[in-house]
Amino acid sequence: MYYCLCCVYQTLYEKPPGTYFVCPICFWTDVAQGSCTISELRKAQLNYVHQGASNKEWLAQVRPPTKQDYRHPQWKLLDTKIREDGTKVKNLIITAFNDVQREDGISLHEADLIYKIYDRFFGYNSSRDRQLLAEAKVKDVETHWQEISAPTLEKFCSSTICFHLDQKGWKYYLPAYLLWSVNQYIYNHWPEMYFIDVVDSFLLTDTYYPLNYEIEDFEFFSRDEYLAILSSEQLSAICQFLHFGLTYEWIDEIYKKNIKNFIQDYCPMR
Ligand SMILES: [Zn+2]
């Protein structure tokens, strides 16, 4: 017998996920991987614990567990595991990036404007754009990445903007976004899109920004060049963050492969 993924009693005759068996104790349907998110399963588990069924519409169908029903003595709610593991990952990020200061790198408002300039395709008006970029930069007032508000991070969480951070800006905003993404797992019921957005824009995709305002052109940088400036402790924290995402999300196979390759390429041997 196998454990039901929701109530964690041994009610399945075949190995989950994907048996499509409906558990008699919690009435969770064991759907195939990818047919529901970890968040949905986590919610169903909380429903079972607090209300008695994976969804309250099934309350009349469920049966209570009996002495014959076996549950692993060390089982933990997915919700508890996500909070515990998420807190560990957050602490690793905070420790590894604590000394990262805001220097004179490209800021979020500035990157947003660079994206809009880049979008015009025909280069840019040097003096006017420099003035606008300077005005955009002063809109970012925080001096430490932990002070950046969640609404600000959410507003600028678009891969297009992250494409335009230079190394200093990237290193400054990276831990803020990693932490914010873990918080989405802890507090938000639909965290997966935030995880993928952050991973894709900060870790997997190359970048463009105006290298020199005088040459009026955009320079291309590969992510390798960015990742090379991180310490092994910082890379290790990133890898723990990625493991956390891989554990708690049923991610698209292509992304999963890219993330695993990243871990293989960049994670310090322990
Ligand atoms: Zn069950």
Boltz pocket constraint, residues with backbone or C-beta under 6 A from the ligand:
constraints:
  - pocket:
      binder: B
      contacts: [[A, 4], [A, 5], [A, 6], [A, 7], [A, 8], [A, 9], [A, 11], [A, 23], [A, 24], [A, 25], [A, 26], [A, 27], [A, 28]]
      max_distance: 6.0
